[in-house]
Amino acid sequence: MSDARNDTTTRRVLALVTDRPIDRDAAEAFAASDADGAVVTFAGVVRDHDGGRSVSALDYEAHPDAERFLREVCDEAAVRTGLRIAAVHRVGALGIGDIALLAVVAAPHRAEAFAAIADLIDRIKERVPIWKRQHLDDGLTEWVGL
């Protein structure tokens, strides 16, 4: 029984941790189908500030099993919702404006797509062991999410 579930969710889920720029078009193409009237994409983008301080860059580091954790979160969401899901998290050095996390959910209607993407992002942030170090304009660095 679990093999059938895994085969089903594998075809419904794209989960990747990469050190390369994220291909938004590929993730959206994976998630969307002709049956979907809503494709909701969340792009977590590196911003130039945090907590009133200027940020110049970020470094993301991942636990060696981070991709497995990301896949588990996405598999669970696919089973819970019945939707196709793509999530890609970037690691390494990122600059202002770079996409750090891209998640895509496609559904027949917008309400279920928006609800699914919000829940997915919350669970990724809670459960996937990826941490960021912020480089501040004053020359200091700080870890976030440890």
N, CA, C and O of each residue as an XYZ file, in Angstrom:
584
protein
N       0.827     -1.199      0.000
C       0.000      0.000      0.000
C       0.866      1.255      0.000
O       0.577      2.191     -0.745
N       1.924      1.301      0.818
C       2.744      2.506      0.857
C       3.477      2.726     -0.454
O       3.725      3.871     -0.829
N       3.836      1.643     -1.170
C       4.496      1.822     -2.463
C       3.584      2.532     -3.448
O       4.037      3.407     -4.186
N       2.305      2.172     -3.472
C       1.361      2.832     -4.379
C       1.217      4.302     -4.008
O       1.165      5.162     -4.888
N       1.153      4.595     -2.718
C       1.035      5.989     -2.277
C       2.280      6.768     -2.695
O       2.175      7.890     -3.191
N       3.456      6.175     -2.494
C       4.690      6.860     -2.856
C       4.775      7.094     -4.348
O       5.226      8.154     -4.781
N       4.343      6.111     -5.154
C       4.339      6.309     -6.602
C       3.418      7.458     -6.985
O       3.759      8.280     -7.834
N       2.254      7.510     -6.356
C       1.290      8.565     -6.655
C       1.831      9.925     -6.257
O       1.762     10.867     -7.048
N       2.369     10.051     -5.052
C       2.855     11.357     -4.615
C       4.109     11.752     -5.379
O       4.319     12.939     -5.627
N       4.944     10.802     -5.757
C       6.147     11.125     -6.523
C       5.773     11.811     -7.825
O       6.434     12.767     -8.228
N       4.738     11.348     -8.481
C       4.306     11.965     -9.736
C       3.633     13.312     -9.503
O       3.529     14.118    -10.427
N       3.180     13.560     -8.294
C       2.461     14.793     -7.970
C       3.345     15.835     -7.293
O       2.904     16.958     -7.046
N       4.602     15.465     -6.990
C       5.454     16.341     -6.195
C       6.816     16.536     -6.853
O       7.446     15.588     -7.320
N       7.245     17.778     -6.874
C       8.619     18.139     -7.213
C       9.184     18.805     -5.967
O       8.675     19.841     -5.539
N      10.225     18.229     -5.381
C      10.858     18.783     -4.179
C      12.357     18.748     -4.397
O      12.932     17.686     -4.635
N      12.985     19.902     -4.316
C      14.402     19.994     -4.652
C      15.094     21.046     -3.795
O      14.551     22.125     -3.561
N      16.293     20.723     -3.331
C      17.194     21.681     -2.707
C      18.379     21.793     -3.652
O      18.985     20.785     -4.016
N      18.710     23.017     -4.050
C      19.722     23.216     -5.085
C      20.585     24.437     -4.806
O      20.172     25.363     -4.108
N      21.778     24.421     -5.359
C      22.639     25.599     -5.256
C      22.599     26.436     -6.537
O      23.379     27.375     -6.698
N      21.700     26.093     -7.429
C      21.547     26.824     -8.697
C      20.326     27.747     -8.645
O      19.412     27.528     -7.849
N      20.313     28.778     -9.494
C      19.109     29.628     -9.558
C      17.875     28.777     -9.845
O      17.940     27.801    -10.593
N      16.768     29.153     -9.251
C      15.524     28.388     -9.366
C      14.826     28.713    -10.674
O      14.679     29.876    -11.050
N      14.398     27.659    -11.359
C      13.695     27.792    -12.632
C      12.190     27.862    -12.360
O      11.521     26.836    -12.243
N      11.682     29.066    -12.264
C      10.264     29.284    -11.949
C       9.353     28.662    -13.004
O       8.346     28.042    -12.664
N       9.697     28.823    -14.273
C       8.866     28.272    -15.350
C       8.747     26.757    -15.248
O       7.660     26.208    -15.431
N       9.848     26.079    -14.959
C       9.820     24.613    -14.856
C       8.959     24.165    -13.685
O       8.204     23.202    -13.811
N       9.058     24.845    -12.553
C       8.252     24.480    -11.385
C       6.768     24.692    -11.659
O       5.944     23.850    -11.305
N       6.425     25.814    -12.289
C       5.024     26.078    -12.613
C       4.501     25.080    -13.633
O       3.357     24.636    -13.532
N       5.323     24.718    -14.618
C       4.906     23.740    -15.628
C       4.685     22.365    -15.001
O       3.776     21.638    -15.400
N       5.513     22.008    -14.023
C       5.334     20.733    -13.343
C       4.005     20.682    -12.608
O       3.284     19.688    -12.691
N       3.679     21.743    -11.892
C       2.491     21.733    -11.033
C       1.189     21.857    -11.817
O       0.188     21.246    -11.444
N       1.186     22.620    -12.873
C      -0.055     22.944    -13.584
C      -0.485     21.832    -14.530
O       0.337     21.101    -15.083
N      -1.797     21.728    -14.697
C      -2.367     20.819    -15.693
C      -3.546     21.522    -16.360
O      -3.961     22.598    -15.931
N      -4.071     20.914    -17.394
C      -5.212     21.495    -18.100
C      -6.470     21.541    -17.239
O      -7.404     22.280    -17.550
N      -6.505     20.764    -16.168
C      -7.668     20.739    -15.276
C      -7.648     21.862    -14.240
O      -8.630     22.067    -13.527
N      -6.540     22.583    -14.159
C      -6.385     23.589    -13.112
C      -6.757     24.987    -13.601
O      -6.304     25.438    -14.653
N      -7.589     25.654    -12.814
C      -7.958     27.026    -13.104
C      -7.156     28.019    -12.285
O      -7.267     29.229    -12.478
N      -6.340     27.497    -11.360
C      -5.529     28.362    -10.504
C      -4.145     27.759    -10.338
O      -4.002     26.594     -9.968
N      -3.142     28.555    -10.610
C      -1.757     28.195    -10.321
C      -1.227     29.305     -9.431
O      -1.061     30.442     -9.873
N      -0.962     28.968     -8.172
C      -0.490     29.960     -7.214
C       0.987     29.691     -6.941
O       1.379     28.585     -6.570
N       1.787     30.724     -7.133
C       3.231     30.626     -6.939
C       3.651     31.572     -5.825
O       3.279     32.745     -5.810
N       4.436     31.038     -4.890
C       5.046     31.845     -3.844
C       6.536     31.893     -4.124
O       7.182     30.855     -4.265
N       7.079     33.098     -4.205
C       8.516     33.270     -4.359
C       9.031     34.013     -3.136
O       8.710     35.183     -2.927
N       9.828     33.328     -2.336
C      10.492     33.955     -1.205
C      11.770     34.592     -1.726
O      12.697     33.894     -2.136
N      11.816     35.909     -1.710
C      12.892     36.669     -2.352
C      13.764     37.335     -1.293
O      13.261     37.829     -0.284
N      15.067     37.344     -1.527
C      16.000     37.999     -0.605
C      15.740     39.502     -0.640
O      15.800     40.131     -1.696
N      15.452     40.064      0.530
C      15.172     41.494      0.623
C      16.372     42.229      1.223
O      17.295     41.606      1.748
N      16.347     43.535      1.139
C      17.493     44.355      1.553
C      17.433     44.821      3.009
O      18.211     45.686      3.413
N      16.522     44.260      3.792
C      16.407     44.660      5.193
C      15.778     43.543      6.019
O      15.115     42.651      5.490
N      16.004     43.616      7.331
C      15.360     42.697      8.261
C      15.435     43.315      9.646
O      16.517     43.660     10.122
N      14.310     43.452     10.279
C      14.276     43.995     11.627
C      14.868     45.384     11.749
O      15.501     45.704     12.754
N      14.669     46.210     10.736
C      15.165     47.578     10.768
C      16.644     47.724     10.422
O      17.206     48.814     10.524
N      17.269     46.627     10.013
C      18.689     46.667      9.653
C      18.843     46.368      8.164
O      18.069     45.599      7.593
N      19.844     46.978      7.545
C      20.104     46.752      6.123
C      20.837     45.431      5.921
O      21.784     45.106      6.637
N      20.372     44.678      4.926
C      20.958     43.384      4.581
C      21.566     43.499      3.187
O      20.943     44.044      2.276
N      22.790     42.981      3.024
C      23.443     43.055      1.716
C      23.428     41.725      0.974
O      23.517     41.713     -0.253
N      23.316     40.592      1.693
C      23.317     39.270      1.066
C      22.919     38.232      2.107
O      22.862     38.522      3.302
N      22.644     37.020      1.637
C      22.316     35.889      2.509
C      23.103     34.664      2.068
O      23.398     34.488      0.886
N      23.436     33.824      3.037
C      23.964     32.486      2.763
C      22.975     31.499      3.351
O      22.605     31.610      4.519
N      22.544     30.534      2.553
C      21.671     29.478      3.046
C      22.473     28.190      3.147
O      23.216     27.830      2.234
N      22.311     27.500      4.275
C      22.932     26.199      4.469
C      21.850     25.198      4.835
O      20.888     25.525      5.531
N      22.022     23.975      4.356
C      21.013     22.942      4.566
C      21.625     21.725      5.233
O      22.777     21.369      4.985
N      20.838     21.104      6.075
C      21.182     19.798      6.627
C      21.297     18.824      5.451
O      20.590     18.989      4.457
N      22.171     17.812      5.538
C      22.296     16.859      4.419
C      20.978     16.180      4.021
O      20.827     15.758      2.874
N      20.030     16.071      4.950
C      18.741     15.445      4.645
C      17.637     16.460      4.354
O      16.460     16.098      4.344
N      17.990     17.712      4.121
C      16.973     18.752      3.916
C      16.035     18.425      2.759
O      14.830     18.655      2.857
N      16.572     17.893      1.672
C      15.705     17.577      0.529
C      14.707     16.481      0.882
O      13.564     16.514      0.427
N      15.129     15.516      1.684
C      14.205     14.464      2.126
C      13.079     15.065      2.971
O      11.914     14.702      2.806
N      13.426     15.980      3.871
C      12.405     16.645      4.685
C      11.456     17.463      3.804
O      10.244     17.457      4.019
N      12.009     18.162      2.817
C      11.178     18.950      1.904
C      10.217     18.045      1.142
O       9.041     18.373      0.987
N      10.716     16.915      0.671
C       9.859     15.972     -0.055
C       8.754     15.441      0.857
O       7.607     15.317      0.426
N       9.079     15.128      2.100
C       8.055     14.632      3.034
C       6.950     15.661      3.221
O       5.768     15.318      3.183
N       7.325     16.914      3.421
C       6.329     17.972      3.597
C       5.458     18.079      2.345
O       4.236     18.194      2.440
N       6.080     18.041      1.194
C       5.324     18.154     -0.073
C       4.454     16.921     -0.316
O       3.311     17.047     -0.755
N       4.989     15.727     -0.034
C       4.197     14.505     -0.180
C       2.950     14.551      0.704
O       1.849     14.222      0.263
N       3.144     14.963      1.954
C       2.010     15.060      2.880
C       0.963     16.047      2.370
O      -0.238     15.796      2.467
N       1.427     17.167      1.831
C       0.490     18.164      1.290
C      -0.251     17.615      0.081
O      -1.450     17.849     -0.072
N       0.449     16.889     -0.773
C      -0.192     16.305     -1.958
C      -1.245     15.284     -1.557
O      -2.322     15.239     -2.153
N      -0.950     14.469     -0.560
C      -1.920     13.479     -0.093
C      -3.109     14.174      0.563
O      -4.261     13.815      0.319
N      -2.818     15.182      1.407
C      -3.872     15.897      2.134
C      -4.809     16.636      1.179
O      -6.021     16.649      1.391
N      -4.259     17.250      0.132
C      -5.057     18.113     -0.740
C      -5.457     17.462     -2.065
O      -6.442     17.865     -2.684
N      -4.697     16.460     -2.496
C      -4.923     15.874     -3.807
C      -4.372     16.719     -4.948
O      -4.684     16.470     -6.113
N      -3.555     17.716     -4.622
C      -3.045     18.651     -5.631
C      -1.600     18.340     -6.004
O      -0.883     17.655     -5.275
N      -1.195     18.864     -7.162
C       0.202     18.790     -7.592
C       0.970     19.942     -6.940
O       0.474     21.063     -6.834
N       2.187     19.634     -6.510
C       2.959     20.593     -5.726
C       4.408     20.587     -6.178
O       4.993     19.532     -6.422
N       4.980     21.778     -6.287
C       6.410     21.921     -6.536
C       6.988     22.848     -5.485
O       6.403     23.885     -5.172
N       8.140     22.475     -4.937
C       8.840     23.335     -3.980
C      10.336     23.176     -4.207
O      10.861     22.063     -4.237
N      11.006     24.300     -4.365
C      12.441     24.308     -4.595
C      13.059     25.338     -3.655
O      12.636     26.493     -3.618
N      14.069     24.904     -2.893
C      14.765     25.817     -1.988
C      16.219     25.906     -2.434
O      16.870     24.894     -2.695
N      16.702     27.113     -2.513
C      18.083     27.343     -2.930
C      18.983     27.443     -1.705
O      18.573     27.941     -0.657
N      20.210     26.966     -1.851
C      21.231     27.104     -0.821
C      22.454     27.776     -1.433
O      22.577     27.883     -2.653
N      23.353     28.225     -0.566
C      24.556     28.912     -1.022
C      24.400     30.413     -0.865
O      23.535     30.890     -0.130
N      25.245     31.147     -1.563
C      25.261     32.610     -1.484
C      24.194     33.189     -2.403
O      24.167     32.888     -3.596
N      23.314     34.023     -1.846
C      22.261     34.679     -2.614
C      22.344     36.176     -2.411
O      22.711     36.654     -1.337
N      21.997     36.917     -3.464
C      21.990     38.366     -3.394
C      20.578     38.910     -3.300
O      19.601     38.172     -3.420
N      20.488     40.195     -3.087
C      19.197     40.872     -3.018
C      18.431     40.611     -4.325
O      18.973     40.764     -5.420
N      17.166     40.216     -4.182
C      16.327     39.941     -5.341
C      16.337     38.495     -5.800
O      15.481     38.106     -6.595
N      17.283     37.679     -5.323
C      17.309     36.259     -5.698
C      16.155     35.517     -5.028
O      15.734     35.866     -3.925
N      15.654     34.496     -5.705
C      14.610     33.646     -5.125
C      15.281     32.581     -4.260
O      16.114     31.812     -4.738
N      14.908     32.550     -2.986
C      15.431     31.549     -2.054
C      14.513     30.330     -1.981
O      14.992     29.202     -1.868
N      13.216     30.543     -2.044
C      12.232     29.466     -1.974
C      11.129     29.743     -2.976
O      10.545     30.826     -2.994
N      10.852     28.758     -3.804
C       9.739     28.850     -4.740
C       8.822     27.667     -4.475
O       9.274     26.523     -4.426
N       7.552     27.939     -4.306
C       6.557     26.886     -4.129
C       5.395     27.166     -5.065
O       4.974     28.310     -5.234
N       4.886     26.099     -5.669
C       3.786     26.221     -6.628
C       2.746     25.158     -6.317
O       3.075     23.992     -6.098
N       1.486     25.578     -6.302
C       0.358     24.667     -6.136
C      -0.650     24.991     -7.229
O      -0.963     26.155     -7.477
N      -1.144     23.962     -7.867
C      -2.168     24.138     -8.893
C      -3.436     23.410     -8.458
O      -3.380     22.305     -7.918
N      -4.578     24.049     -8.702
C      -5.857     23.486     -8.282
C      -6.951     23.944     -9.249
O      -6.767     24.913     -9.985
N      -8.077     23.252     -9.245
C      -9.176     23.681    -10.103
C      -9.691     25.086     -9.759
O     -10.140     25.816    -10.643
N      -9.626     25.466     -8.465
C     -10.169     26.747     -8.024
C      -9.165     27.482     -7.146
O      -8.339     26.857     -6.482
N      -9.237     28.811     -7.145
C      -8.239     29.631     -6.449
C      -8.235     29.461     -4.939
O      -7.164     29.462     -4.332
N      -9.396     29.314     -4.313
C      -9.441     29.239     -2.851
C      -8.619     28.065     -2.335
O      -7.858     28.219     -1.380
N      -8.762     26.898     -2.952
C      -8.000     25.742     -2.477
C      -6.513     25.895     -2.792
O      -5.675     25.423     -2.024
N      -6.173     26.540     -3.896
C      -4.761     26.756     -4.225
C      -4.112     27.718     -3.235
O      -3.002     27.465     -2.768
N      -4.790     28.816     -2.911
C      -4.241     29.772     -1.945
C      -4.103     29.138     -0.559
O      -3.088     29.327      0.111
N      -5.106     28.398     -0.134
C      -5.040     27.746      1.181
C      -3.899     26.725      1.221
O      -3.167     26.645      2.207
N      -3.755     25.959      0.159
C      -2.708     24.931      0.121
C      -1.310     25.552      0.128
O      -0.421     25.040      0.809
N      -1.098     26.631     -0.604
C       0.234     27.237     -0.661
C       0.589     27.862      0.684
O       1.736     27.765      1.121
N      -0.365     28.496      1.342
C      -0.090     29.107      2.650
C       0.306     28.032      3.659
O       1.272     28.202      4.404
N      -0.434     26.935      3.685
C      -0.130     25.844      4.600
C       1.222     25.212      4.257
O       2.004     24.898      5.155
N       1.498     25.028      2.981
C       2.759     24.428      2.538
C       3.952     25.266      2.990
O       4.917     24.721      3.527
N       3.903     26.568      2.782
C       5.020     27.438      3.161
C       5.234     27.384      4.673
O       6.374     27.290      5.128
N       4.171     27.443      5.446
C       4.307     27.360      6.904
C       4.990     26.063      7.321
O       5.875     26.076      8.177
N       4.590     24.957      6.729
C       5.172     23.660      7.098
C       6.624     23.541      6.644
O       7.442     22.959      7.357
N       6.957     24.075      5.481
C       8.350     24.064      5.024
C       9.216     24.830      6.014
O      10.272     24.346      6.420
N       8.775     26.024      6.404
C       9.564     26.845      7.326
C       9.698     26.182      8.697
O      10.716     26.354      9.367
N       8.689     25.434      9.117
C       8.719     24.761     10.417
C       9.586     23.510     10.419
O      10.239     23.218     11.421
N       9.605     22.766      9.317
C      10.156     21.408      9.358
C      11.401     21.156      8.522
O      12.109     20.180      8.771
N      11.689     21.993      7.552
C      12.827     21.709      6.677
C      14.076     22.391      7.246
O      14.093     23.611      7.410
N      15.124     21.608      7.547
C      16.310     22.158      8.195
C      17.231     22.914      7.223
O      18.236     22.391      6.743
N      16.844     24.147      6.964
C      17.648     25.066      6.154
C      17.747     26.362      6.943
O      16.747     26.880      7.440
N      18.966     26.879      7.049
C      19.220     28.065      7.861
C      19.869     29.145      7.017
O      20.553     28.857      6.035
N      19.649     30.389      7.409
C      20.264     31.488      6.661
C      21.135     32.350      7.558
O      20.840     32.577      8.732
N      22.220     32.820      6.954
C      23.099     33.792      7.599
C      22.968     35.093      6.828
O      23.234     35.147      5.627
N      22.562     36.122      7.518
C      22.397     37.432      6.900
C      23.698     38.221      7.007
O      24.333     38.274      8.060
N      24.070     38.824      5.898
C      25.210     39.741      5.877
C      24.629     41.145      5.965
O      23.910     41.593      5.072
N      24.952     41.827      7.050
C      24.415     43.159      7.289
C      25.365     44.210      6.729
O      26.572     43.989      6.630
N      24.798     45.353      6.365
C      25.599     46.420      5.766
C      26.690     46.947      6.691
O      27.665     47.532      6.221
N      26.539     46.748      8.003
C      27.559     47.232      8.933
C      28.731     46.255      9.074
O      29.621     46.464      9.897
N      28.726     45.176      8.260
C      29.816     44.212      8.274
C      29.578     43.011      9.169
O      30.324     42.034      9.091
N      28.570     43.057     10.008
C      28.247     41.932     10.880
C      27.434     40.883     10.122
O      26.843     41.167      9.081
N      27.419     39.675     10.664
C      26.542     38.629     10.139
C      25.749     38.049     11.297
O      26.179     38.105     12.449
N      24.577     37.488     10.978
C      23.766     36.837     12.001
C      23.034     35.666     11.376
O      22.586     35.732     10.231
N      22.918     34.585     12.151
C      22.178     33.402     11.719
C      20.718     33.573     12.097
O      20.391     34.081     13.170
N      19.848     33.141     11.195
C      18.406     33.209     11.414
C      17.846     31.800     11.271
O      18.205     31.077     10.342
N      16.973     31.412     12.185
C      16.301     30.124     12.069
C      17.063     28.959     12.634
O      16.747     27.811     12.320
N      18.070     29.215     13.469
C      18.816     28.099     14.070
C      18.028     27.490     15.208
O      18.489     26.538     15.838
